[in-house]
Amino acid sequence: MDAPAASVIVYTDGACRGNPGPGGWAWAVPDGPYASGADPATTNQRMEITAALEALRYLTSQPVSEIEVVSDSTYVVNCFKDRWWQGWQRRNWMNSQKKPVANRDLWEPLIELAVASEARVTWRWVKGHSGDRWNDRVDELATAAADRGR
């Protein structure tokens, strides 16, 4: 008999030196795996989405039953909690102001992973720079990646 699948919490963050400018993203499972990366010319919002996307790319390939994504980005968390993505899809990727949704190239694969995953994916907002150990850790990793450029 297989062991039951695990429930995982993952913290994600993005950073940008200037907006736009060099940016970095990071994700970390407390006391577990983590990753970070960079983009030489990006925005903070793109890095926030990328952090969540990269976390789900990794975690949905693992034997997990539930993934809780913790982010200090209301942009990322509210997209799922308030189901903005459903309206975007209904309106053919136009926002409520009838303008094209920014960062669609990142939102589409993130939404697909979050919605189609066999694991249940939930989202939680945490206030940035508030002393949360793991939010502070992914902030450090993302900022370091932005500074290093990798």
BAPA-530387 format. One line per field, with one value per atom (N, C-alpha, C): atom name; x, y, z; residue in one letter; residue number from 1. Coordinates in steps of 0.05 Angstrom, whole numbers, always signed. Atoms other than C-alpha are relative to their C-alpha. Layout:
% residues N
site	(CA; ...)
px	(X; ...)
py	(Y; ...)
pz	(Z; ...)
code	(a; ...)
pos	(NUM; ...)
//
This chain:
% residues 150
site	(N; CA; C; N; CA; C; N; CA; C; N; CA; C; N; CA; C; N; CA; C; N; CA; C; N; CA; C; N; CA; C; N; CA; C; N; CA; C; N; CA; C; N; CA; C; N; CA; C; N; CA; C; N; CA; C; N; CA; C; N; CA; C; N; CA; C; N; CA; C; N; CA; C; N; CA; C; N; CA; C; N; CA; C; N; CA; C; N; CA; C; N; CA; C; N; CA; C; N; CA; C; N; CA; C; N; CA; C; N; CA; C; N; CA; C; N; CA; C; N; CA; C; N; CA; C; N; CA; C; N; CA; C; N; CA; C; N; CA; C; N; CA; C; N; CA; C; N; CA; C; N; CA; C; N; CA; C; N; CA; C; N; CA; C; N; CA; C; N; CA; C; N; CA; C; N; CA; C; N; CA; C; N; CA; C; N; CA; C; N; CA; C; N; CA; C; N; CA; C; N; CA; C; N; CA; C; N; CA; C; N; CA; C; N; CA; C; N; CA; C; N; CA; C; N; CA; C; N; CA; C; N; CA; C; N; CA; C; N; CA; C; N; CA; C; N; CA; C; N; CA; C; N; CA; C; N; CA; C; N; CA; C; N; CA; C; N; CA; C; N; CA; C; N; CA; C; N; CA; C; N; CA; C; N; CA; C; N; CA; C; N; CA; C; N; CA; C; N; CA; C; N; CA; C; N; CA; C; N; CA; C; N; CA; C; N; CA; C; N; CA; C; N; CA; C; N; CA; C; N; CA; C; N; CA; C; N; CA; C; N; CA; C; N; CA; C; N; CA; C; N; CA; C; N; CA; C; N; CA; C; N; CA; C; N; CA; C; N; CA; C; N; CA; C; N; CA; C; N; CA; C; N; CA; C; N; CA; C; N; CA; C; N; CA; C; N; CA; C; N; CA; C; N; CA; C; N; CA; C; N; CA; C; N; CA; C; N; CA; C; N; CA; C; N; CA; C; N; CA; C; N; CA; C; N; CA; C; N; CA; C; N; CA; C; N; CA; C; N; CA; C; N; CA; C; N; CA; C; N; CA; C; N; CA; C; N; CA; C; N; CA; C; N; CA; C; N; CA; C; N; CA; C; N; CA; C; N; CA; C; N; CA; C; N; CA; C; N; CA; C; N; CA; C; N; CA; C; N; CA; C; N; CA; C; N; CA; C; N; CA; C; N; CA; C)
px	(+17; +0; +18; -15; +26; -5; +4; +37; -18; +17; -14; +16; -14; +5; +0; -5; +31; -15; +9; +4; +24; -24; +56; -7; +2; +63; +24; -22; +106; -3; -1; +126; +13; -9; +137; +5; -4; +165; +14; -14; +189; +12; -14; +236; +9; -9; +256; +17; -17; +312; -7; +12; +274; -25; +25; +206; -9; -15; +221; +30; -28; +292; +8; -8; +332; -17; +18; +288; +8; -5; +289; -25; +22; +240; +11; -8; +242; -24; +20; +201; +15; -12; +215; -22; +16; +182; +14; -14; +197; +15; -18; +256; +1; +0; +252; +13; -12; +268; -7; +4; +274; +14; -13; +294; -3; +1; +307; +11; -10; +321; -3; -1; +328; -8; +6; +308; +13; -15; +352; -17; +18; +293; -29; +27; +226; -14; +14; +175; -5; +5; +159; -24; +23; +91; +7; -9; +123; +15; -16; +171; -18; +18; +115; -15; +14; +76; +20; -19; +139; +7; -6; +155; -22; +22; +86; +0; -1; +91; +22; -22; +159; -4; +6; +137; -20; +20; +76; +11; -12; +116; +15; -14; +160; -19; +16; +108; -21; +20; +55; +12; -14; +107; +7; -6; +113; -25; +24; +66; -12; +13; +26; -30; +29; -48; -10; +8; -51; +24; -21; -8; -12; +8; -16; +22; -19; +18; -4; +0; +36; +16; -13; +53; -7; +6; +58; -11; +11; +30; -31; +29; -44; -8; +5; -40; -2; +0; -24; -22; +20; -67; -28; +28; -129; -9; +8; -127; -14; +12; -144; -22; +20; -182; -26; +23; -228; -7; +5; -226; +0; -3; -204; +4; -7; -178; -25; +24; -249; -11; +9; -270; +18; -19; -207; -6; +5; -222; -27; +27; -296; +2; -3; -275; +23; -22; -222; +25; -25; -164; +0; +2; -190; -7; +7; -192; -26; +26; -252; -1; -1; -228; +1; +0; -232; +27; -27; -156; +12; -12; -112; +12; -12; -92; +30; -30; -20; +11; -14; +27; -15; +16; -20; +18; -19; +41; +8; -7; +54; -26; +25; -18; -11; +12; -41; +12; -10; +8; -4; +4; +1; -29; +28; -75; -5; +3; -71; +10; -11; -26; -17; +15; -67; -27; +28; -134; +0; +1; -117; +16; -17; -69; -17; +13; -87; +0; -2; -66; -20; +17; -114; +19; -17; -81; -16; +12; -99; +20; -16; -73; -4; +1; -56; +18; -16; -32; +13; -14; +20; +12; -12; +43; +30; -29; +112; +15; -18; +170; -13; +14; +128; +12; -12; +175; -8; +6; +146; +26; -26; +208; +3; -3; +194; -5; +3; +168; +25; -25; +231; +22; -20; +273; -4; +3; +242; +5; -7; +249; +30; -30; +324; +9; -8; +330; -7; +8; +292; +17; -16; +330; +29; -27; +397; +1; +1; +376; +0; +2; +358; +28; -26; +425; +22; -19; +465; -6; +8; +425; -3; +4; +416; -13)
py	(-23; +0; +25; -25; +69; +17; -19; +120; +22; -22; +175; +24; -23; +237; +22; -21; +296; +26; -27; +365; +18; -16; +418; +30; -29; +492; +10; -12; +533; +30; -30; +606; +9; -10; +647; +30; -29; +717; +8; -12; +762; +26; -25; +821; +13; -15; +875; +24; -24; +927; +20; -17; +982; -15; +14; +968; +14; +24; +950; +2; +2; +927; -29; +28; +865; -11; +12; +817; -28; +27; +753; -11; +14; +701; -23; +22; +647; -14; +16; +592; -18; +18; +549; -14; +16; +493; +0; -1; +502; -26; +23; +457; -21; +18; +427; +13; -10; +442; +30; -28; +512; +5; -8; +547; +30; -29; +617; +3; -7; +650; +30; -29; +717; +6; -10; +758; +28; -25; +816; +25; -22; +860; -8; +10; +849; +19; -16; +876; -17; +13; +859; -20; +17; +830; -25; +23; +784; -20; +17; +758; -14; +12; +746; -24; +21; +705; -23; +21; +668; -17; +15; +648; -21; +19; +616; -22; +19; +584; -21; +19; +553; -18; +17; +528; -22; +21; +493; -19; +18; +466; -23; +21; +430; -17; +15; +411; -18; +16; +385; -25; +25; +334; -18; +15; +308; -14; +13; +260; +15; -16; +312; +2; -1; +317; +29; -27; +390; +18; -20; +451; +26; -26; +515; +20; -20; +573; +25; -23; +630; +22; -22; +697; +27; -27; +770; +17; -14; +788; -3; +1; +806; -5; +4; +806; -30; +29; +731; -13; +13; +710; +6; -7; +749; -10; +11; +723; -27; +26; +655; +1; -2; +673; +13; -15; +721; -10; +12; +679; +20; -19; +737; -15; +15; +685; -9; +9; +661; +22; -23; +731; +5; -4; +738; -19; +20; +674; +5; -6; +692; +23; -24; +759; -2; +4; +728; +15; -11; +752; +31; -29; +823; +4; -5; +853; +16; -13; +889; +28; -26; +954; -3; +7; +919; +4; -1; +920; -28; +26; +859; -5; +8; +822; +1; -1; +839; -28; +24; +780; -26; +23; +732; -25; +22; +690; -16; +14; +673; -9; +7; +672; -26; +24; +619; -26; +26; +564; -2; +1; +583; -9; +8; +578; -29; +28; +513; -19; +18; +482; +1; -3; +509; -13; +10; +487; -29; +28; +422; -20; +18; +394; -21; +20; +329; +8; -10; +364; +24; -24; +414; +23; -23; +482; +22; -22; +537; +23; -24; +607; +16; -16; +649; +24; -24; +720; +3; -7; +740; +28; -27; +811; -2; +0; +822; +16; -14; +844; +3; -2; +828; -20; +19; +777; -29; +28; +714; -13; +12; +670; -9; +11; +636; +21; -22; +698; +16; -14; +733; -16; +17; +674; +2; -2; +675; +28; -27; +750; +3; -1; +742; -15; +15; +689; +15; -14; +730; +25; -24; +793; -7; +9; +756; -8; +9; +726; +25; -25; +796; +14; -13; +823; -15; +16; +765; -2; +4; +762; -29; +28; +687; -14)
pz	(+0; +0; +0; +2; -18; +25; -22; +37; -9; +8; +39; -9; +11; +0; +22; -20; +40; -6; +2; +52; +3; +1; +36; +1; +0; +53; -15; +14; +5; +1; -1; +13; -26; +25; -50; +2; +0; -63; -26; +22; -119; +9; -7; -117; -26; +24; -166; +9; -6; -165; -21; +20; -199; -10; +9; -230; -26; +5; -284; +7; -5; -271; +4; -5; -252; +23; -20; -213; +8; -9; -174; +12; -12; -150; +17; -17; -97; +12; -15; -64; +19; -20; -3; +15; -18; +33; +27; -26; +108; +6; -6; +125; -23; +23; +55; -25; +25; -18; -4; +8; -46; -26; +25; -110; -3; +7; -137; -28; +27; -203; -5; +6; -237; -29; +27; -297; -1; +1; -320; -4; +5; -341; +4; -7; -308; +19; -19; -259; +25; -25; -187; -3; +3; -206; -16; +15; -258; +18; -18; -205; +21; -19; -155; -13; +14; -207; -6; +7; -229; +25; -24; -157; +5; -5; -149; -22; +23; -219; +4; -3; -206; +24; -23; -137; -8; +8; -168; -21; +20; -226; +15; -15; -175; +16; -20; -123; -13; +12; -171; -13; +10; -196; +23; -23; -125; +10; -10; -88; +24; -21; -50; -5; +3; -37; +2; -3; -17; +1; +1; -30; +9; -9; +9; -8; +9; -26; +17; -17; +21; -14; +14; -11; +13; -10; +9; -23; +23; -60; -1; +2; -58; -29; +28; -134; -6; +5; -135; +17; -18; -75; -8; +7; -95; -27; +26; -166; +4; -5; -137; +21; -21; -73; -11; +11; -111; -28; +26; -175; -24; +22; -220; -26; +24; -269; -15; +14; -284; -17; +15; -306; -24; +22; -348; -22; +21; -384; -14; +12; -394; -20; +16; -423; -21; +20; -469; +8; -11; -425; +0; -5; -415; +29; -28; -346; +2; -4; -316; -13; +14; -349; -31; +29; -417; -13; +10; -425; +3; -2; -438; +28; -26; -374; -2; -1; -357; +9; -8; -351; -7; +8; -387; -5; +6; -409; +25; -26; -335; +13; -13; -310; -12; +12; -360; +10; -11; -339; +30; -29; -265; +6; -4; -269; -7; +9; -307; +22; -21; -254; +26; -24; -196; -1; +3; -223; -8; +11; -260; +16; -16; -208; +15; -16; -174; +29; -27; -110; +3; -6; -78; +6; -4; -83; +13; -14; -33; +2; +0; -25; +26; -25; +37; -2; +0; +43; +27; -25; +94; -5; +2; +107; -3; +5; +79; +21; -19; +124; +27; -25; +185; +21; -19; +218; -4; +6; +187; -10; +6; +185; -29; +26; +119; -22; +19; +83; -1; +0; +105; -16; +14; +78; -30; +29; +9; -10; +8; +7; -3; +2; +21; -25; +24; -33; -26; +25; -85; -4; +2; -69; -8; +7; -73; -29; +28; -140; -18; +15; -166; -1; -2; -142; -16; +14; -171; -30; +28; -236; -8; +6; -230; +24)
code	(m; m; m; d; d; d; a; a; a; p; p; p; a; a; a; a; a; a; s; s; s; v; v; v; i; i; i; v; v; v; y; y; y; t; t; t; d; d; d; g; g; g; a; a; a; c; c; c; r; r; r; g; g; g; n; n; n; p; p; p; g; g; g; p; p; p; g; g; g; g; g; g; w; w; w; a; a; a; w; w; w; a; a; a; v; v; v; p; p; p; d; d; d; g; g; g; p; p; p; y; y; y; a; a; a; s; s; s; g; g; g; a; a; a; d; d; d; p; p; p; a; a; a; t; t; t; t; t; t; n; n; n; q; q; q; r; r; r; m; m; m; e; e; e; i; i; i; t; t; t; a; a; a; a; a; a; l; l; l; e; e; e; a; a; a; l; l; l; r; r; r; y; y; y; l; l; l; t; t; t; s; s; s; q; q; q; p; p; p; v; v; v; s; s; s; e; e; e; i; i; i; e; e; e; v; v; v; v; v; v; s; s; s; d; d; d; s; s; s; t; t; t; y; y; y; v; v; v; v; v; v; n; n; n; c; c; c; f; f; f; k; k; k; d; d; d; r; r; r; w; w; w; w; w; w; q; q; q; g; g; g; w; w; w; q; q; q; r; r; r; r; r; r; n; n; n; w; w; w; m; m; m; n; n; n; s; s; s; q; q; q; k; k; k; k; k; k; p; p; p; v; v; v; a; a; a; n; n; n; r; r; r; d; d; d; l; l; l; w; w; w; e; e; e; p; p; p; l; l; l; i; i; i; e; e; e; l; l; l; a; a; a; v; v; v; a; a; a; s; s; s; e; e; e; a; a; a; r; r; r; v; v; v; t; t; t; w; w; w; r; r; r; w; w; w; v; v; v; k; k; k; g; g; g; h; h; h; s; s; s; g; g; g; d; d; d; r; r; r; w; w; w; n; n; n; d; d; d; r; r; r; v; v; v; d; d; d; e; e; e; l; l; l; a; a; a; t; t; t; a; a; a; a; a; a; a; a; a; d; d; d; r; r; r; g; g; g; r; r; r)
pos	(1; 1; 1; 2; 2; 2; 3; 3; 3; 4; 4; 4; 5; 5; 5; 6; 6; 6; 7; 7; 7; 8; 8; 8; 9; 9; 9; 10; 10; 10; 11; 11; 11; 12; 12; 12; 13; 13; 13; 14; 14; 14; 15; 15; 15; 16; 16; 16; 17; 17; 17; 18; 18; 18; 19; 19; 19; 20; 20; 20; 21; 21; 21; 22; 22; 22; 23; 23; 23; 24; 24; 24; 25; 25; 25; 26; 26; 26; 27; 27; 27; 28; 28; 28; 29; 29; 29; 30; 30; 30; 31; 31; 31; 32; 32; 32; 33; 33; 33; 34; 34; 34; 35; 35; 35; 36; 36; 36; 37; 37; 37; 38; 38; 38; 39; 39; 39; 40; 40; 40; 41; 41; 41; 42; 42; 42; 43; 43; 43; 44; 44; 44; 45; 45; 45; 46; 46; 46; 47; 47; 47; 48; 48; 48; 49; 49; 49; 50; 50; 50; 51; 51; 51; 52; 52; 52; 53; 53; 53; 54; 54; 54; 55; 55; 55; 56; 56; 56; 57; 57; 57; 58; 58; 58; 59; 59; 59; 60; 60; 60; 61; 61; 61; 62; 62; 62; 63; 63; 63; 64; 64; 64; 65; 65; 65; 66; 66; 66; 67; 67; 67; 68; 68; 68; 69; 69; 69; 70; 70; 70; 71; 71; 71; 72; 72; 72; 73; 73; 73; 74; 74; 74; 75; 75; 75; 76; 76; 76; 77; 77; 77; 78; 78; 78; 79; 79; 79; 80; 80; 80; 81; 81; 81; 82; 82; 82; 83; 83; 83; 84; 84; 84; 85; 85; 85; 86; 86; 86; 87; 87; 87; 88; 88; 88; 89; 89; 89; 90; 90; 90; 91; 91; 91; 92; 92; 92; 93; 93; 93; 94; 94; 94; 95; 95; 95; 96; 96; 96; 97; 97; 97; 98; 98; 98; 99; 99; 99; 100; 100; 100; 101; 101; 101; 102; 102; 102; 103; 103; 103; 104; 104; 104; 105; 105; 105; 106; 106; 106; 107; 107; 107; 108; 108; 108; 109; 109; 109; 110; 110; 110; 111; 111; 111; 112; 112; 112; 113; 113; 113; 114; 114; 114; 115; 115; 115; 116; 116; 116; 117; 117; 117; 118; 118; 118; 119; 119; 119; 120; 120; 120; 121; 121; 121; 122; 122; 122; 123; 123; 123; 124; 124; 124; 125; 125; 125; 126; 126; 126; 127; 127; 127; 128; 128; 128; 129; 129; 129; 130; 130; 130; 131; 131; 131; 132; 132; 132; 133; 133; 133; 134; 134; 134; 135; 135; 135; 136; 136; 136; 137; 137; 137; 138; 138; 138; 139; 139; 139; 140; 140; 140; 141; 141; 141; 142; 142; 142; 143; 143; 143; 144; 144; 144; 145; 145; 145; 146; 146; 146; 147; 147; 147; 148; 148; 148; 149; 149; 149; 150; 150; 150)
//
